[in-house]
Amino acid sequence: MAIDWEARFSSYGKHATASEIRELLKVLDRPGIISFAGGIPDPALFPTALIAEAHRHVFEDGARSGAALQYSVSEGFPPLRQWLRDYMRAKGVNCGIDNILITTGSQQGIYLTGRLILNSGDRVLTARPTYLGVLQAFGGNSPRYGTLDALTDGEACDAKLAYAMPDFANPTGESISLSERKALIAGAHAKDVIILEDAAYCDLRYSGEPRPSLLALDLESVGSIEESRVIYTGTFSKTIVPGLRVGWVVAAKAVIKKLVLLKQASDLHTSTLTQMALTEVVSRLPQSHIAMLCENYGARRDAMLDALKRHMPPGVSWTKPEGGMFIWVNLPAGIDGAQLLAEAIQVGVAFVPGGAFFPDHRQHNTLRLNFSLCDPETIRTGIERLGKLISRS
Amino acid sequence: MAIDWEARFSSYGKHATASEIRELLKVLDRPGIISFAGGIPDPALFPTALIAEAHRHVFEDGARSGAALQYSVSEGFPPLRQWLRDYMRAKGVNCGIDNILITTGSQQGIYLTGRLILNSGDRVLTARPTYLGVLQAFGGNSPRYGTLDALTDGEACDAKLAYAMPDFANPTGESISLSERKALIAGAHAKDVIILEDAAYCDLRYSGEPRPSLLALDLESVGSIEESRVIYTGTFSKTIVPGLRVGWVVAAKAVIKKLVLLKQASDLHTSTLTQMALTEVVSRLPQSHIAMLCENYGARRDAMLDALKRHMPPGVSWTKPEGGMFIWVNLPAGIDGAQLLAEAIQVGVAFVPGGAFFPDHRQHNTLRLNFSLCDPETIRTGIERLGKLISRS
């Protein structure tokens, strides 16, 4: 007799459902399709030789390799946390290594922060649309959602946590202006809301001037990271490689201490070998690596913006990101992104329908286009096909 | 003004407290102390050369290294799941790769199973004492605890999940007999309880005959893994290395599908590079590797059992494990393991006081001794010192 598993799952287990996007990406990954669907960096631009060498060096040294393959502390490999302390200091965040936790990708930082802060039914503020992974990460805590505007409007606000991706957000590519950042921080103080800042794309800027992180701005106001209400997550996935699954959290020690315990309960620690090798990679990686990424991805962004201007019919609008990996397209009302995708696949182009990026009140006449994976010529071909299709809709 | 973080933490966040043992292990890790405290394999016995070579091979092939460093599917690397399918079949578990999820250590498998099954207040059955990591992993679900006896006694039972480590359990080293295994399975059916089987140590047997896993026994009774109520977790931490953080879950597809979603929400996937390298390691590892581990650890077990017999005063008893890494010691009533540790450190010996391994009703006159890290001579010296100390208590 088959077991009725649904009846045995927890409320969280029952409600966890497959992400439309991730299911979609599996079927789109086939030859002949120009895919703007993924959100992934170009493997041709990975610092593979340096990563291979760093692993070789760890194995060459008996004492290091023994430690690399052994259990280690949940907090993370101290030299990697030291490197990150210096990296954060260069970004205006004065912190110590006890303010830093290494995570299995920044997804884990977001997930654990949700577990640390949210009880069932607590309100979380996000952009609309927002990063799909945060909706998945917080799903187990059954939050209610609101928008980031709630921090800055004149209304009362019952939110406990606000999630923001200030630079080149996934999925829109848009950034928060300096004055808006300051307003968000002021609002979080006035309304007593914790901020979870996701800095995943912050180093991939192709034009315009860098802006301080929400954490750096909060430190200007409160003076010390121990007084800050910002929990910051970073990742090596966009600037080094995603496959090694290493990210980090920066926050007050009171927060990091608890996150260490939650991480220990969930996976003990992140691979020691990976952390050791990555420490060598980031220490030896030339400044020119990020510049090279920005040059390549910037040219792809330009190619896509140019092709959109050339091929999209009137009534279609899109964002003009200064960095990151995505452009967000608004279609005329009545065109459904998911329906359009079905037709687009017939002409050999793929993207992600925008609806999935909304916690609620979905706008279905939207698309997310990724420009980091295809070369400029392919981007032009794909956008031309897509433009023709939309013109006919 | 400092933020009152405690007031902002979730109930789970508030209740998460540092593990006594893990805090203890940090201070015990100093030169000159003979430590029976950790629960870690001997790095001198790691197949380091093979692991180094496997990483080198991945990097030598451009297409493989690109994939190794890129995002990949949450389910895990298919060739590693294929290898595990064959490994499980050799243990009497007929399953397909869709019944297998790769996890970031088996700790993650336990954690995610807790999230999948347990609502706050649900009852979980464990051995007493039990693996500390399971108490941490389930902590976020605020379960009530009961003992495994509840599956087989004549009473009614409101438990949802039973956690069992049938072979050489941490912390006692004891195994569940074949008839007891059958009784547990029958009880789980009769009382409609899901079983989480932790097979962490199952391949480290030094004497006696191998016994079928609870999953294999359940399959004999229900016929197909799709009908089984056992969720099985395994790990490469004890037989290969722990530092790479790779484990797996085997269960009905209905369970694995949900666990994949929960894993995706928590860390997207386990390092692709690590999974690829490990696939080569396990494929090429000679049978003699496990035999070599068993020979070494078996000799250390024998040395410790012999020394206990020689040096412990009357009134002290201990388990006689057929495998694994631990011996459990019962002291005369009135001797407190934690107090004894303070004195033992003075004479250069460390262990873990047993109290921490009980979800409730702690027995403080107990110790956990690890025998996998020290050589036989050191074990003899350490147990002699410990015996003298207890004789004086």
Boltz contact constraints between the chains, C-beta under 6 A:
constraints:
  - contact:
      token1: [A, 2]
      token2: [B, 227]
      max_distance: 6.0
  - contact:
      token1: [A, 3]
      token2: [B, 229]
      max_distance: 6.0
  - contact:
      token1: [A, 5]
      token2: [B, 254]
      max_distance: 6.0
  - contact:
      token1: [A, 9]
      token2: [B, 116]
      max_distance: 6.0
  - contact:
      token1: [A, 10]
      token2: [B, 117]
      max_distance: 6.0
  - contact:
      token1: [A, 10]
      token2: [B, 118]
      max_distance: 6.0
  - contact:
      token1: [A, 10]
      token2: [B, 119]
      max_distance: 6.0
  - contact:
      token1: [A, 11]
      token2: [B, 119]
      max_distance: 6.0
  - contact:
      token1: [A, 12]
      token2: [B, 115]
      max_distance: 6.0
  - contact:
      token1: [A, 13]
      token2: [B, 116]
      max_distance: 6.0
  - contact:
      token1: [A, 13]
      token2: [B, 258]
      max_distance: 6.0
  - contact:
      token1: [A, 16]
      token2: [B, 261]
      max_distance: 6.0
  - contact:
      token1: [A, 16]
      token2: [B, 262]
      max_distance: 6.0
  - contact:
      token1: [A, 40]
      token2: [B, 71]
      max_distance: 6.0
  - contact:
      token1: [A, 43]
      token2: [B, 66]
      max_distance: 6.0
  - contact:
      token1: [A, 43]
      token2: [B, 70]
      max_distance: 6.0
  - contact:
      token1: [A, 46]
      token2: [B, 69]
      max_distance: 6.0
  - contact:
      token1: [A, 48]
      token2: [B, 65]
      max_distance: 6.0
  - contact:
      token1: [A, 52]
      token2: [B, 59]
      max_distance: 6.0
  - contact:
      token1: [A, 55]
      token2: [B, 55]
      max_distance: 6.0
  - contact:
      token1: [A, 59]
      token2: [B, 52]
      max_distance: 6.0
  - contact:
      token1: [A, 65]
      token2: [B, 48]
      max_distance: 6.0
  - contact:
      token1: [A, 66]
      token2: [B, 43]
      max_distance: 6.0
  - contact:
      token1: [A, 68]
      token2: [B, 243]
      max_distance: 6.0
  - contact:
      token1: [A, 69]
      token2: [B, 46]
      max_distance: 6.0
  - contact:
      token1: [A, 69]
      token2: [B, 241]
      max_distance: 6.0
  - contact:
      token1: [A, 69]
      token2: [B, 243]
      max_distance: 6.0
  - contact:
      token1: [A, 70]
      token2: [B, 43]
      max_distance: 6.0
  - contact:
      token1: [A, 70]
      token2: [B, 243]
      max_distance: 6.0
  - contact:
      token1: [A, 71]
      token2: [B, 40]
      max_distance: 6.0
  - contact:
      token1: [A, 71]
      token2: [B, 242]
      max_distance: 6.0
  - contact:
      token1: [A, 104]
      token2: [B, 104]
      max_distance: 6.0
  - contact:
      token1: [A, 104]
      token2: [B, 267]
      max_distance: 6.0
  - contact:
      token1: [A, 105]
      token2: [B, 267]
      max_distance: 6.0
  - contact:
      token1: [A, 105]
      token2: [B, 268]
      max_distance: 6.0
  - contact:
      token1: [A, 107]
      token2: [B, 267]
      max_distance: 6.0
  - contact:
      token1: [A, 107]
      token2: [B, 268]
      max_distance: 6.0
  - contact:
      token1: [A, 108]
      token2: [B, 267]
      max_distance: 6.0
  - contact:
      token1: [A, 111]
      token2: [B, 266]
      max_distance: 6.0
  - contact:
      token1: [A, 115]
      token2: [B, 12]
      max_distance: 6.0
  - contact:
      token1: [A, 116]
      token2: [B, 9]
      max_distance: 6.0
  - contact:
      token1: [A, 116]
      token2: [B, 13]
      max_distance: 6.0
  - contact:
      token1: [A, 117]
      token2: [B, 10]
      max_distance: 6.0
  - contact:
      token1: [A, 118]
      token2: [B, 10]
      max_distance: 6.0
  - contact:
      token1: [A, 119]
      token2: [B, 10]
      max_distance: 6.0
  - contact:
      token1: [A, 119]
      token2: [B, 11]
      max_distance: 6.0
  - contact:
      token1: [A, 136]
      token2: [B, 265]
      max_distance: 6.0
  - contact:
      token1: [A, 137]
      token2: [B, 265]
      max_distance: 6.0
  - contact:
      token1: [A, 194]
      token2: [B, 8]
      max_distance: 6.0
  - contact:
      token1: [A, 227]
      token2: [B, 2]
      max_distance: 6.0
  - contact:
      token1: [A, 229]
      token2: [B, 3]
      max_distance: 6.0
  - contact:
      token1: [A, 241]
      token2: [B, 69]
      max_distance: 6.0
  - contact:
      token1: [A, 242]
      token2: [B, 71]
      max_distance: 6.0
  - contact:
      token1: [A, 243]
      token2: [B, 68]
      max_distance: 6.0
  - contact:
      token1: [A, 243]
      token2: [B, 69]
      max_distance: 6.0
  - contact:
      token1: [A, 243]
      token2: [B, 70]
      max_distance: 6.0
  - contact:
      token1: [A, 243]
      token2: [B, 272]
      max_distance: 6.0
  - contact:
      token1: [A, 243]
      token2: [B, 273]
      max_distance: 6.0
  - contact:
      token1: [A, 244]
      token2: [B, 271]
      max_distance: 6.0
  - contact:
      token1: [A, 245]
      token2: [B, 271]
      max_distance: 6.0
  - contact:
      token1: [A, 254]
      token2: [B, 5]
      max_distance: 6.0
  - contact:
      token1: [A, 258]
      token2: [B, 13]
      max_distance: 6.0
  - contact:
      token1: [A, 261]
      token2: [B, 16]
      max_distance: 6.0
  - contact:
      token1: [A, 262]
      token2: [B, 16]
      max_distance: 6.0
  - contact:
      token1: [A, 265]
      token2: [B, 136]
      max_distance: 6.0
  - contact:
      token1: [A, 265]
      token2: [B, 137]
      max_distance: 6.0
  - contact:
      token1: [A, 266]
      token2: [B, 111]
      max_distance: 6.0
  - contact:
      token1: [A, 267]
      token2: [B, 104]
      max_distance: 6.0
  - contact:
      token1: [A, 267]
      token2: [B, 105]
      max_distance: 6.0
  - contact:
      token1: [A, 267]
      token2: [B, 107]
      max_distance: 6.0
  - contact:
      token1: [A, 267]
      token2: [B, 108]
      max_distance: 6.0
  - contact:
      token1: [A, 268]
      token2: [B, 105]
      max_distance: 6.0
  - contact:
      token1: [A, 268]
      token2: [B, 107]
      max_distance: 6.0
  - contact:
      token1: [A, 271]
      token2: [B, 244]
      max_distance: 6.0
  - contact:
      token1: [A, 271]
      token2: [B, 245]
      max_distance: 6.0
  - contact:
      token1: [A, 271]
      token2: [B, 271]
      max_distance: 6.0
  - contact:
      token1: [A, 271]
      token2: [B, 274]
      max_distance: 6.0
  - contact:
      token1: [A, 272]
      token2: [B, 243]
      max_distance: 6.0
  - contact:
      token1: [A, 273]
      token2: [B, 243]
      max_distance: 6.0
  - contact:
      token1: [A, 274]
      token2: [B, 271]
      max_distance: 6.0
